[in-house]
Amino acid sequence: MQDNNLSSWVDFELLGLTSDPQLQKLLFVVFLGMYALTVSGNLLMFLLIHTSAPLHTPMYTLLKSLSFLDFCYSSTVVPQTLVNFLVKRKMISYLGCMVQMFFYAGFATSECYLIAAMAYDRYVAIRSPLLYASVLSPEVCVAPIVGFYTAGFLNSLIHTSCIFSLRFCGAHVITHFFCDGPPILSLSCVDTFLCEILLFIFAGFNLLSCTLTILISYFFILITILQMNSAQGRVKAFSTCASHLTAVCLFFGTTIFMYLRPSSSYSLTQDRTLAVIYTVVIPMLNPLIYSLRNKDVKQALRKVWDRKAME
């Protein structure tokens, strides 16, 4: 029993992205720049939607929550990674690793459900534009958003509790740049079958339910668009979905490939590359994806800029 406790409450060492000191310095600058864009872009989007009355619609209520989630789940990983680029041994405590995994998994799973809800939002907006504001009012959106967070963190609690109840042995070196489920499972010296099954079932259910919601929503969106008589209307309807489809492909493409593979197909380099995409790149790109092609956001930003210029 004592040996089990000692083997559990130990510090972990993260392998990181590279052991080359020069490359670490370069990556520090790159990651710092990307994280600065992530923080500024998502906070700007959040505050802009929160303070601009014309953006108080269901779509932007969901987008505001997306900006918050992107900021949060990127912030659970990137600051620690930046520190590790500057130190020789990339240590993280047992408790710190557990907390990082819990919040990362919770925010990421919540985002999975939120992106699926945004697909349904697009369907209602295109199918019933006159009833859109009453069917999906900002107030109505609050309850599902709370539900997404609840489901996300319950899912995270189950995974984190299961994984960190295991006994760890050996060198305690995590072959990753942050605390993620599969690399930590590989450190256990006891049977991990139950945790692996739980990870596969819950990740599979989350991704399958969200993917089906998106596919069904876009199937009916496509039918609705094809039934439109106006070519201009069809183009406008397609353009309203372009940003969301881009976000879906980026987020679900990397996540499905990352977590729904057999453990025998894991590749260290491949996994770390995918992890960089969904923890660093996607949270940075989402504000750009949803603002560059969005006239409402541009107009609201212009009004804020003009108001500041007049002060």
Residue, then its C-alpha position, 0 to 999 in steps of 0.5 A: m500500500q505504501d509503495n502504491n502511494l509513493s508511486s502515485w504521488v510523484d512529479f512527472e517529466l514532460l518530454g516536450l516538443t523537442s530537445d534541441p535548445q536552439l529550436q526550443k528558443l525558436l518555438f518559444v517565440v512562435f508559440l508566444g506570438m500565437y498565444a498572444l493572438t489567441v488571447s487578444g483575438n478571443l477576448l476581443m471577440f468576447l467583449l465585442i459581442h458582449t458590449s454590442a447590442p446588434l450582436h445580442t443574437p443566438m448565433y453570437t451568444l454561442l460564438k461568445s461562448l466559443s471564444f471563452l472556451d478557446f481562450c480557456y482550453s488553450s490557456t490550460v496548455v500553452p503557458q506551461t509549454l512556454v515555461n518548459f521551452l526555457v528550462k532544461r527539465k520540464m517537470i510538472s507535479y502530480l496534482g498540477c498534471m491532474v488539474q491540467m488534464f481535468f480542465y483541458a478535457g473539460f473545456a475541449t469536450s464542452e467545445c465539441y458540444l458547442i460547435a454541434a449546437m452552432a450547426y443546429d443554430r445555422y439550420v434554424a436561421i436558414r430554415s425559419p429566418l423570421l422565427y429565428a430570434s424567437v425560437l433561439s433567443p439568447e436567453v434560450c441558449v443559456a440553458p444548453i450552454v450550461g448543459f454543455y459545460t456540465a457534460g464536458f466537465l462530468n466527462s473530464l471528471i470520469h477520465t481524470s479520476c480513472i487515470f489518476s487512480l492508477r499506479f505509475c512506475g518507471a521513469h515517469v516521463i510523459t511523451h508529450f508536451f502536456c498532460d493528456g490521457p493516452p501518454i499518461l496511461s502508457l506510464s501505468c504498471v497496472d492494467t489500463f483496459l478499463c480506462e482505455i475502454l472508458l476513454f474510447i466509449f466517452a470520446g466516441f459517444n461525444l464525437l459521434s453525437c456531435t458529428l451526427t448533430i452536425l451532419i443531420s443539421y447540414f443535411f436539412i440545411l442543404i435541402t432547404i437551400l436547394q429548395m430556394n428559388s433565388a440564386q442570390g439567396r442560395v449563395k447567401a445561405f451557403s456563405t453563412c455556413a462557411s465559417h462554421l464548416t471551416a471550424v468543424c473541419l479543423f476541430f473534429g478532423t484533428t480530434i477524431f484522428m487523435y482519440l479514436r485510433p487504436s493504441s497500436s497506431y500512436s505515433l509520437t511525432q504525429d500525436r504532438t503535431l495534432a496536439v499543437i493544431y488543436t491546442v494552439v492553432i485552432p483557438m488562434l484561428n477561430p476568431l479570424i475565421y468568424s470575423l474576417r467574413n462576417k459583416d456584423v462583426k466588422q461593423a460592430l468593430r468599426k463602431v467601437w473604433d469610431r467611438k474611441a476615435m471621437e473620445 
